[in-house]
Amino acid sequence: MQYDAAVVGAGPAGLMFARVLASKGFRVAVLEKNETLAVKPCGEGISARVLQTAEINRSDTQRFVSHAIKGAVVVAPNGRKVVIKEEGELGYVIDKRNFLRVMGEYAASYGADIYMKEPVKEVVFKNGHWTVRARTVELEARLLVGADGYLSYTAKALGLEKPGERRVIPTVQYVMPNVELEDPDMTYFFLGNEVAPKGYVWIFPKDGRLANVGIGVQGASPKAYLDKFIKNNPSIFGKARILEFRGAAVTIGGMLSEIVSEHAMLVGEAAGQVIPLTGGGIHTSIAGGKIAAEVASKALAEGDLSKKRLEEYKKLYNEYWGKRIRDSLKGLHAIEKMSDEELNQLAEILSPQDVVNLANGENVASVALKLLKHPIFSIKLAKALLS
């Protein structure tokens, strides 16, 4: 089977890439190793801007939006709350599997072929084409796109991921009914070395009183800390029970230094396109798939799939998204070294908008300038953000 592009992985980045490239008249194949979409656990929270980047029809949102979110509550180790709230809907908690089904439907409507339960076993480049061998499918493509997540086979096969370059944090998540939140229209984040060492606990309310309850930690057992958190908060979880349990790792080390090579590209988490401080990757991955496809369409039309030509994708992505990832990584490096007392002080100093900017890697210079006025944080955080 002959294709212009073979995409390994049917996550947000891979499906977005497939849709955009197929919409321009190119033949695209997507190979997904799992039987179903969205196997990896995810908090499933997205900002309202994600739907704009993904170009999702408003009429289709009802198929995957579980709950509209008005804001977030960040809880410091001492219990102090920073409330982030705006008028209207700040974002949504989604059913990620249904979200990806919609994205897959869009890609397929433009002619992309999607093959499920087809883990890629081998990729070989010869005479300007890739031969891609999966479980039962074998195809040829001019362009190979790795969209296969933090365990990316493609990144390793291409030699783009250097040993030890990818830094990950282990996470676990429960889906729980009867979670009693003070405000069920808000998402909650809990910080502290006793709560989640070098990480955080999240609660994302879905429909009714169902919620995603998860944790990411470093150097400790995520499940042990999540179980302890649930036990220590009976007012929230007294009537709650565990319906589902999933675990996985999330890339938090920033983008890989190389994300393109001859006739090949990496997108999404395979490329490290995740906001390090939050572990959020849906928006950054969709943007990566979209930008990569725009560049790939021009390169395919020109018949030039050289690394030099495909570098335009990296350049365009870095102008906004790559900078956000780098700035968020600076914040992570500084905050993960802080004591609980310092985190408590930080909660008093920063405004809700400062917290949003720091977490998302946006406008960090303004946050740094505020922190420069404080002796402790001028050294520990502000200079790191300005470096």
C-alpha positions as CSV (number, residue, x, y, z in Angstrom):
1,M,0.0,0.0,0.0
2,Q,1.4,3.4,-1.1
3,Y,0.9,6.5,1.1
4,D,2.4,10.0,1.2
5,A,2.7,9.8,5.0
6,A,2.5,7.1,7.6
7,V,1.6,8.3,11.1
8,V,2.5,6.1,14.1
9,G,0.0,6.8,16.8
10,A,-3.6,7.9,16.9
11,G,-3.5,10.5,19.7
12,P,-4.3,14.2,19.5
13,A,-1.1,15.0,17.5
14,G,-1.3,12.1,15.1
15,L,-5.0,12.5,14.3
16,M,-4.6,16.3,13.8
17,F,-1.6,15.7,11.5
18,A,-3.6,13.1,9.5
19,R,-6.6,15.4,9.2
20,V,-4.7,18.4,8.0
21,L,-2.5,16.6,5.5
22,A,-5.4,14.5,4.2
23,S,-7.5,17.6,3.7
24,K,-4.9,18.8,1.2
25,G,-5.3,15.8,-0.9
26,F,-2.4,13.6,0.3
27,R,-2.8,9.9,1.2
28,V,-2.3,9.3,4.9
29,A,-2.2,6.2,7.0
30,V,-2.5,6.2,10.8
31,L,-1.3,3.1,12.7
32,E,-2.4,2.7,16.4
33,K,-1.0,0.0,18.6
34,N,-4.0,-0.2,20.9
35,E,-7.5,-1.7,20.2
36,T,-9.2,1.5,21.3
37,L,-8.3,5.2,21.5
38,A,-7.2,7.1,24.6
39,V,-5.8,4.1,26.6
40,K,-3.3,6.3,28.4
41,P,-4.7,7.9,31.6
42,C,-5.3,11.7,31.4
43,G,-6.9,14.3,33.6
44,E,-9.0,15.2,30.6
45,G,-9.0,18.9,31.3
46,I,-8.6,21.3,28.3
47,S,-8.9,25.1,27.9
48,A,-11.5,26.5,25.7
49,R,-8.8,27.5,23.2
50,V,-8.1,23.8,22.5
51,L,-11.3,23.6,20.5
52,Q,-10.2,26.6,18.4
53,T,-6.8,25.1,17.6
54,A,-8.3,21.7,16.8
55,E,-11.0,23.4,14.7
56,I,-13.8,21.4,16.3
57,N,-17.3,22.2,15.2
58,R,-19.3,23.7,18.0
59,S,-22.1,21.2,17.3
60,D,-19.7,18.3,18.0
61,T,-18.6,19.4,21.5
62,Q,-21.6,17.8,23.1
63,R,-20.2,14.4,22.0
64,F,-17.2,14.7,24.3
65,V,-17.6,17.5,26.8
66,S,-18.4,16.0,30.2
67,H,-18.4,19.2,32.2
68,A,-17.8,23.0,31.7
69,I,-15.2,24.4,34.0
70,K,-15.3,28.0,35.4
71,G,-11.8,28.0,36.9
72,A,-9.2,26.3,39.1
73,V,-8.3,26.2,42.8
74,V,-4.6,25.7,43.6
75,V,-4.2,24.6,47.3
76,A,-0.8,25.3,48.9
77,P,0.6,22.9,51.6
78,N,-0.8,25.0,54.4
79,G,-4.3,24.9,52.8
80,R,-4.2,28.5,51.4
81,K,-6.2,28.6,48.2
82,V,-5.4,30.6,45.0
83,V,-8.6,30.8,43.1
84,I,-8.4,31.3,39.3
85,K,-11.7,32.2,37.8
86,E,-13.0,34.2,34.9
87,E,-16.4,35.0,33.5
88,G,-17.8,32.3,31.3
89,E,-16.3,28.9,30.6
90,L,-12.5,28.7,31.2
91,G,-12.3,25.2,29.8
92,Y,-13.8,21.7,29.9
93,V,-13.3,18.3,31.4
94,I,-13.8,16.0,28.4
95,D,-14.2,12.3,27.7
96,K,-10.9,11.9,25.9
97,R,-11.9,8.8,24.0
98,N,-14.9,10.5,22.5
99,F,-12.8,13.5,21.8
100,L,-10.3,11.4,19.8
101,R,-13.2,9.7,18.1
102,V,-14.4,13.0,16.8
103,M,-10.8,13.9,15.7
104,G,-10.5,10.5,14.0
105,E,-13.8,11.0,12.3
106,Y,-12.6,14.4,10.9
107,A,-9.4,12.7,9.6
108,A,-11.3,9.8,8.1
109,S,-13.7,12.2,6.4
110,Y,-10.8,13.6,4.4
111,G,-9.7,10.2,3.4
112,A,-7.1,9.2,6.0
113,D,-6.9,5.4,6.7
114,I,-6.8,4.5,10.4
115,Y,-5.6,1.1,11.4
116,M,-6.2,0.0,15.0
117,K,-4.3,-2.7,16.9
118,E,-1.4,-2.3,14.6
119,P,1.8,-1.9,16.6
120,V,4.7,-0.9,14.3
121,K,7.4,-3.6,14.4
122,E,9.9,-2.2,11.9
123,V,10.6,0.9,9.8
124,V,13.2,0.8,6.9
125,F,14.2,3.7,4.7
126,K,15.3,3.0,1.2
127,N,15.2,4.8,-2.2
128,G,13.3,7.8,-0.8
129,H,10.5,5.7,0.9
130,W,9.8,4.2,4.2
131,T,8.6,0.6,4.5
132,V,6.5,0.3,7.6
133,R,5.7,-3.1,9.0
134,A,3.0,-3.5,11.7
135,R,1.2,-6.5,13.1
136,T,-0.8,-7.3,9.9
137,V,-0.2,-4.2,7.8
138,E,2.8,-3.4,5.6
139,L,2.9,-0.1,3.7
140,E,5.2,2.3,2.0
141,A,5.3,6.1,2.6
142,R,7.4,9.0,1.6
143,L,7.1,10.6,5.1
144,L,7.2,8.9,8.5
145,V,5.6,10.7,11.4
146,G,6.1,9.6,15.0
147,A,3.1,10.4,17.2
148,D,3.5,7.5,19.5
149,G,3.9,9.1,22.9
150,Y,6.5,9.0,25.6
151,L,7.5,5.4,24.8
152,S,8.0,6.4,21.2
153,Y,9.3,3.5,19.1
154,T,9.6,6.0,16.2
155,A,11.9,8.4,18.1
156,K,14.2,5.6,19.0
157,A,14.2,4.0,15.6
158,L,15.1,7.3,14.0
159,G,17.8,8.0,16.5
160,L,16.2,11.3,17.4
161,E,15.8,10.4,21.1
162,K,19.1,10.3,22.9
163,P,19.6,7.9,25.8
164,G,18.4,9.6,29.0
165,E,17.2,12.7,27.1
166,R,13.5,12.1,28.0
167,R,12.5,12.9,31.5
168,V,9.2,11.4,32.8
169,I,7.1,11.5,35.9
170,P,5.0,8.5,37.0
171,T,1.3,9.2,37.3
172,V,-1.8,7.2,38.5
173,Q,-5.4,8.2,38.2
174,Y,-8.7,6.9,39.6
175,V,-12.1,7.6,38.2
176,M,-14.3,8.0,41.3
177,P,-18.1,8.6,41.9
178,N,-19.5,10.6,44.8
179,V,-16.6,13.0,45.1
180,E,-17.8,16.0,47.1
181,L,-16.2,19.2,46.0
182,E,-16.8,22.7,47.5
183,D,-17.4,23.9,43.9
184,P,-18.0,21.2,41.3
185,D,-17.5,23.7,38.5
186,M,-13.8,24.1,39.5
187,T,-10.8,22.0,39.0
188,Y,-8.5,21.4,42.0
189,F,-4.7,21.1,42.4
190,F,-3.0,20.2,45.7
191,L,0.7,21.0,46.2
192,G,3.2,20.0,48.9
193,N,6.0,17.5,49.6
194,E,3.7,15.6,52.0
195,V,0.9,15.5,49.4
196,A,2.9,14.8,46.2
197,P,6.7,15.1,46.2
198,K,7.8,17.3,43.3
199,G,4.4,16.9,41.7
200,Y,0.7,17.5,42.6
201,V,-2.7,15.9,43.1
202,W,-5.5,16.9,40.7
203,I,-9.3,16.5,40.9
204,F,-11.2,17.1,37.6
205,P,-14.9,16.9,38.1
206,K,-16.9,15.2,35.3
207,D,-20.6,14.8,34.9
208,G,-22.6,14.4,38.1
209,R,-20.3,13.7,41.1
210,L,-17.9,11.6,39.0
211,A,-14.3,12.9,39.0
212,N,-10.8,12.1,37.7
213,V,-8.5,12.0,40.7
214,G,-4.8,11.6,40.0
215,I,-1.3,12.3,41.1
216,G,2.2,12.7,39.6
217,V,5.2,12.4,41.9
218,Q,9.0,12.1,41.6
219,G,11.1,9.6,43.6
220,A,8.1,8.0,45.3
221,S,5.2,5.7,44.7
222,P,2.3,7.7,43.1
223,K,-0.3,5.2,44.2
224,A,0.8,5.2,47.8
225,Y,0.6,9.0,48.0
226,L,-2.7,9.2,46.2
227,D,-4.2,6.6,48.5
228,K,-2.9,8.6,51.5
229,F,-4.3,11.8,50.1
230,I,-7.8,10.3,49.7
231,K,-7.7,8.8,53.2
232,N,-6.7,12.2,54.7
233,N,-9.6,14.0,53.0
234,P,-12.8,12.3,54.1
235,S,-14.8,15.4,53.5
236,I,-14.1,15.0,49.8
237,F,-13.8,11.2,49.4
238,G,-15.8,9.8,52.3
239,K,-18.5,8.4,50.0
240,A,-16.3,8.0,47.0
241,R,-15.2,4.7,45.5
242,I,-12.7,3.7,42.8
243,L,-14.3,2.7,39.5
244,E,-11.2,2.7,37.3
245,F,-7.5,2.7,37.9
246,R,-4.8,3.6,35.3
247,G,-1.1,4.4,35.4
248,A,1.4,5.8,33.0
249,A,4.3,8.2,32.8
250,V,4.3,11.8,31.4
251,T,7.1,13.6,29.7
252,I,8.2,16.6,31.7
253,G,11.7,17.3,30.4
254,G,10.8,19.6,27.5
255,M,11.1,19.0,23.8
256,L,13.7,16.7,22.3
257,S,16.6,18.5,20.8
258,E,15.9,16.9,17.4
259,I,12.4,16.3,16.1
260,V,13.0,16.0,12.4
261,S,15.3,13.9,10.2
262,E,15.4,12.9,6.5
263,H,11.8,12.1,5.5
264,A,10.7,12.0,9.1
265,M,9.1,14.1,11.9
266,L,8.1,13.7,15.5
267,V,4.9,15.3,16.9
268,G,3.1,15.4,20.2
269,E,4.5,13.7,23.3
270,A,6.9,11.7,21.1
271,A,8.6,15.0,20.4
272,G,8.3,16.1,24.1
273,Q,5.5,18.6,23.3
274,V,4.2,18.7,26.8
275,I,4.0,21.7,29.3
276,P,6.5,20.4,32.0
277,L,5.1,22.2,35.0
278,T,1.5,20.8,34.5
279,G,2.1,17.7,32.4
280,G,-0.6,19.0,30.0
281,G,-0.1,17.9,26.5
282,I,-3.4,17.9,24.5
283,H,-3.2,21.5,23.3
284,T,0.6,21.5,22.6
285,S,0.3,18.2,20.8
286,I,-2.6,19.3,18.6
287,A,-0.7,22.4,17.7
288,G,2.4,20.3,16.9
289,G,0.4,18.0,14.6
290,K,-1.2,20.9,12.8
291,I,2.0,22.9,12.2
292,A,3.9,19.7,11.2
293,A,1.2,18.9,8.6
294,E,1.2,22.4,7.1
295,V,5.0,22.1,6.6
296,A,4.8,18.5,5.4
297,S,2.2,19.4,2.8
298,K,4.5,22.0,1.2
299,A,7.5,19.7,1.4
300,L,5.6,16.8,-0.2
301,A,4.3,19.1,-3.0
302,E,7.9,20.3,-3.6
303,G,9.3,16.8,-3.5
304,D,11.8,17.9,-0.8
305,L,11.6,15.9,2.4
306,S,15.1,16.6,3.5
307,K,15.9,17.4,7.1
308,K,16.7,20.9,6.2
309,R,13.3,21.4,4.6
310,L,11.4,19.9,7.5
311,E,13.3,22.0,10.0
312,E,10.7,24.7,9.2
313,Y,8.3,22.8,11.4
314,K,10.6,23.0,14.4
315,K,11.2,26.7,13.7
316,L,7.5,27.6,13.5
317,Y,6.6,25.5,16.5
318,N,9.3,27.1,18.6
319,E,8.1,30.6,17.9
320,Y,5.3,30.2,20.4
321,W,4.7,26.7,21.7
322,G,8.4,25.8,22.1
323,K,9.0,28.9,24.1
324,R,6.2,28.1,26.4
325,I,7.5,24.6,27.0
326,R,11.0,26.0,27.7
327,D,9.8,28.7,30.1
328,S,7.6,26.2,31.9
329,L,10.6,23.8,32.3
330,K,12.5,26.7,33.9
331,G,9.7,27.1,36.4
332,L,9.5,23.4,37.1
333,H,13.3,23.1,37.8
334,A,13.0,25.9,40.4
335,I,9.7,24.9,42.1
336,E,10.5,21.2,42.5
337,K,13.4,22.2,44.8
338,M,11.2,24.3,47.1
339,S,10.2,23.4,50.6
340,D,6.5,23.4,51.7
341,E,7.2,26.7,53.6
342,E,8.5,28.3,50.4
343,L,5.5,27.0,48.4
344,N,3.2,28.6,51.1
345,Q,5.0,31.9,50.7
346,L,4.7,31.7,47.0
347,A,1.0,31.3,47.2
348,E,0.8,34.5,49.2
349,I,2.9,36.5,46.7
350,L,1.5,35.3,43.3
351,S,-1.8,36.5,41.9
352,P,-4.2,34.0,40.2
353,Q,-3.0,35.3,36.8
354,D,0.7,34.8,37.9
355,V,-0.1,31.2,38.7
356,V,-1.7,30.7,35.3
357,N,1.3,32.3,33.5
358,L,3.9,30.3,35.5
359,A,2.1,27.0,35.0
360,N,1.6,27.5,31.3
361,G,4.9,29.1,30.6
362,E,3.4,32.3,29.4
363,N,4.5,35.9,30.3
364,V,7.0,34.4,32.8
365,A,9.1,37.6,32.7
366,S,6.3,39.5,34.4
367,V,6.1,36.9,37.1
368,A,9.9,36.9,37.5
369,L,10.0,40.7,37.9
370,K,7.5,40.5,40.8
371,L,9.5,37.8,42.4
372,L,12.8,39.8,42.1
373,K,11.4,42.0,44.9
374,H,11.5,39.1,47.4
375,P,14.9,37.9,48.7
376,I,14.2,34.2,48.7
377,F,12.5,34.0,45.4
378,S,14.7,36.4,43.5
379,I,17.5,33.8,43.8
380,K,15.4,30.5,43.7
381,L,12.9,31.4,41.0
382,A,13.1,34.8,39.4
383,K,16.6,34.4,38.0
384,A,15.8,30.9,36.7
385,L,12.8,32.3,34.8
386,L,14.8,35.1,33.3
387,S,17.8,32.9,32.3
